[in-house]
Amino acid sequence: YVIFDSGYNVEAERLFRFLRDNNKRSDGIHIKAWFLTHFHRDHTEGFTEFSKEYGEQVTLEYVIANPATRSSYLTTSTDAANDKWSLQLPGEVARFGGSPLLVIPRAGEKYSFCGTEFEILYTHEDIFPFTVSSTVKMSDGNEGSTVLRMTAYGKTVLITGDAGGLAIDVLNVRYGKL
C-alpha cells in the first residue's frame, strides 16, 4: 500500500479495517509509503491515531513528509499548533512496525514504490526560505503542502494536498500546464 494523508482521527479504524480486509500478503499488512502532504488536522490526525492504535500491527517502510518545523514560518496560532505536531512526528513514526524511515522530500526528487513513480514538484521551501530570520512568512499552512506527481501504467495523477495561491503560481512558472 501507498497512503496519502489520513483524515481526522475517526478515520483510523476505517483505514485499518480496509487494509486488513483487502490485504493479499501472507506476512501481514505492509505499507510501503505514507505521504503526509501538510500538517493540518484533517490530513494528519488519522495518522496519529493509526500509529497509536494499529502501528504495531502493520509494517511501514517510509513516511514522506516535509513539515514547516519552525513556528517562525507560520503567522497564525492555528498553524503554529501544526509546528508542535510536526515535532512529534518522529515519535509517531516510531510506533510502527518495520522501523520506518522518515524522509523529508525536496522538489525534484523522485521515489519509486510498487511500480509507481512519485515526483516531488513543490515543497514549502520553494517559497519560504529555510531561515528563522526571514521576514517572508506563510499566511496559511496550506501553502506548506507538498505537491507531487504520481505516474503508473501510463497514467498521471497530480496530488496537491491543499496547495493554492503561491504554490500554484510556482508550479505554473516551473512546469507550465501539468
C-alpha positions as a Python dict, from the first residue, in 0.01 Angstrom:
ca = {
    (1, 'Y'): (0, 0, 0),
    (2, 'V'): (90, 364, -53),
    (3, 'I'): (-121, 608, 152),
    (4, 'F'): (-170, 984, 116),
    (5, 'D'): (-266, 1183, 425),
    (6, 'S'): (-512, 1033, 672),
    (7, 'G'): (-814, 1245, 751),
    (8, 'Y'): (-929, 1308, 1106),
    (9, 'N'): (-867, 1061, 1391),
    (10, 'V'): (-1207, 895, 1341),
    (11, 'E'): (-1078, 760, 1007),
    (12, 'A'): (-801, 546, 1161),
    (13, 'E'): (-1022, 246, 1241),
    (14, 'R'): (-1187, 253, 899),
    (15, 'L'): (-847, 268, 730),
    (16, 'F'): (-715, -23, 935),
    (17, 'R'): (-1023, -234, 853),
    (18, 'F'): (-981, -157, 482),
    (19, 'L'): (-613, -255, 489),
    (20, 'R'): (-684, -573, 685),
    (21, 'D'): (-981, -678, 472),
    (22, 'N'): (-802, -615, 142),
    (23, 'N'): (-458, -745, 236),
    (24, 'K'): (-332, -1014, -2),
    (25, 'R'): (4, -1071, 168),
    (26, 'S'): (70, -1375, 383),
    (27, 'D'): (314, -1178, 604),
    (28, 'G'): (61, -921, 725),
    (29, 'I'): (-27, -564, 635),
    (30, 'H'): (260, -389, 461),
    (31, 'I'): (253, -14, 386),
    (32, 'K'): (536, 79, 154),
    (33, 'A'): (500, 455, 198),
    (34, 'W'): (275, 703, 375),
    (35, 'F'): (285, 1057, 234),
    (36, 'L'): (170, 1345, 453),
    (37, 'T'): (118, 1648, 230),
    (38, 'H'): (92, 1906, 509),
    (39, 'F'): (18, 1933, 876),
    (40, 'H'): (-341, 2038, 916),
    (41, 'R'): (-555, 1819, 1138),
    (42, 'D'): (-774, 1694, 854),
    (43, 'H'): (-460, 1547, 692),
    (44, 'T'): (-272, 1415, 997),
    (45, 'E'): (-498, 1324, 1290),
    (46, 'G'): (-577, 987, 1137),
    (47, 'F'): (-205, 912, 1108),
    (48, 'T'): (-155, 995, 1475),
    (49, 'E'): (-448, 778, 1583),
    (50, 'F'): (-349, 496, 1348),
    (51, 'S'): (4, 496, 1488),
    (52, 'K'): (-131, 467, 1845),
    (53, 'E'): (-395, 202, 1779),
    (54, 'Y'): (-259, -5, 1491),
    (55, 'G'): (105, 92, 1431),
    (56, 'E'): (246, -226, 1583),
    (57, 'Q'): (12, -439, 1369),
    (58, 'V'): (149, -319, 1035),
    (59, 'T'): (484, -289, 866),
    (60, 'L'): (556, 62, 738),
    (61, 'E'): (871, 135, 536),
    (62, 'Y'): (864, 511, 471),
    (63, 'V'): (687, 821, 596),
    (64, 'I'): (743, 1102, 348),
    (65, 'A'): (663, 1442, 493),
    (66, 'N'): (810, 1791, 482),
    (67, 'P'): (672, 1988, 775),
    (68, 'A'): (740, 2356, 830),
    (69, 'T'): (903, 2276, 1164),
    (70, 'R'): (967, 2624, 1299),
    (71, 'S'): (679, 2835, 1426),
    (72, 'S'): (851, 3144, 1291),
    (73, 'Y'): (748, 3033, 942),
    (74, 'L'): (384, 3050, 1036),
    (75, 'T'): (166, 3352, 1101),
    (76, 'T'): (-147, 3218, 1267),
    (77, 'S'): (-192, 3044, 1601),
    (78, 'T'): (-371, 2756, 1427),
    (79, 'D'): (-73, 2694, 1204),
    (80, 'A'): (168, 2739, 1497),
    (81, 'A'): (-8, 2439, 1656),
    (82, 'N'): (92, 2237, 1349),
    (83, 'D'): (454, 2314, 1433),
    (84, 'K'): (409, 2130, 1763),
    (85, 'W'): (260, 1830, 1581),
    (86, 'S'): (543, 1816, 1330),
    (87, 'L'): (794, 1800, 1615),
    (88, 'Q'): (605, 1496, 1748),
    (89, 'L'): (618, 1322, 1409),
    (90, 'P'): (935, 1114, 1472),
    (91, 'G'): (776, 962, 1783),
    (92, 'E'): (461, 878, 1591),
    (93, 'V'): (662, 714, 1313),
    (94, 'A'): (849, 504, 1571),
    (95, 'R'): (521, 339, 1682),
    (96, 'F'): (501, 143, 1357),
    (97, 'G'): (644, -199, 1290),
    (98, 'G'): (922, -228, 1034),
    (99, 'S'): (1139, 58, 1167),
    (100, 'P'): (1010, 308, 909),
    (101, 'L'): (1232, 581, 774),
    (102, 'L'): (1116, 942, 793),
    (103, 'V'): (1206, 1108, 464),
    (104, 'I'): (1195, 1486, 411),
    (105, 'P'): (1125, 1532, 38),
    (106, 'R'): (1251, 1822, -174),
    (107, 'A'): (1131, 1944, -512),
    (108, 'G'): (1288, 1747, -796),
    (109, 'E'): (1327, 1422, -603),
    (110, 'K'): (1172, 1101, -732),
    (111, 'Y'): (1070, 788, -545),
    (112, 'S'): (958, 459, -690),
    (113, 'F'): (734, 220, -497),
    (114, 'C'): (524, -68, -620),
    (115, 'G'): (589, 4, -989),
    (116, 'T'): (474, 364, -942),
    (117, 'E'): (685, 679, -964),
    (118, 'F'): (631, 972, -729),
    (119, 'E'): (794, 1300, -831),
    (120, 'I'): (806, 1585, -579),
    (121, 'L'): (710, 1905, -763),
    (122, 'Y'): (685, 2155, -478),
    (123, 'T'): (755, 2192, -107),
    (124, 'H'): (727, 2497, 117),
    (125, 'E'): (1099, 2574, 78),
    (126, 'D'): (1028, 2676, -281),
    (127, 'I'): (866, 2994, -149),
    (128, 'F'): (964, 3028, 215),
    (129, 'P'): (1336, 3046, 287),
    (130, 'F'): (1470, 2799, 537),
    (131, 'T'): (1576, 3061, 787),
    (132, 'V'): (1429, 3182, 1114),
    (133, 'S'): (1523, 3545, 1048),
    (134, 'S'): (1331, 3565, 722),
    (135, 'T'): (1054, 3824, 701),
    (136, 'V'): (870, 3604, 449),
    (137, 'K'): (601, 3405, 631),
    (138, 'M'): (331, 3163, 533),
    (139, 'S'): (-10, 3322, 562),
    (140, 'D'): (-177, 2982, 558),
    (141, 'G'): (-46, 2632, 635),
    (142, 'N'): (-192, 2510, 306),
    (143, 'E'): (96, 2692, 137),
    (144, 'G'): (316, 2432, 305),
    (145, 'S'): (157, 2145, 111),
    (146, 'T'): (391, 1911, -69),
    (147, 'V'): (276, 1865, -428),
    (148, 'L'): (367, 1551, -619),
    (149, 'R'): (302, 1377, -947),
    (150, 'M'): (223, 1007, -936),
    (151, 'T'): (275, 804, -1254),
    (152, 'A'): (169, 443, -1301),
    (153, 'Y'): (73, 235, -1602),
    (154, 'G'): (95, 536, -1834),
    (155, 'K'): (-143, 744, -1621),
    (156, 'T'): (-52, 1051, -1418),
    (157, 'V'): (-221, 1196, -1111),
    (158, 'L'): (-138, 1531, -951),
    (159, 'I'): (-159, 1521, -570),
    (160, 'T'): (-178, 1872, -430),
    (161, 'G'): (-272, 1838, -63),
    (162, 'D'): (-443, 2174, -17),
    (163, 'A'): (-190, 2380, -215),
    (164, 'G'): (-318, 2704, -360),
    (165, 'G'): (-218, 3061, -423),
    (166, 'L'): (159, 3099, -419),
    (167, 'A'): (223, 2725, -455),
    (168, 'I'): (15, 2709, -773),
    (169, 'D'): (199, 3016, -907),
    (170, 'V'): (533, 2840, -851),
    (171, 'L'): (407, 2524, -1022),
    (172, 'N'): (277, 2720, -1322),
    (173, 'V'): (608, 2903, -1367),
    (174, 'R'): (818, 2590, -1315),
    (175, 'Y'): (615, 2335, -1513),
    (176, 'G'): (352, 2515, -1718),
    (177, 'K'): (39, 2303, -1755),
    (178, 'L'): (63, 1982, -1555),
}
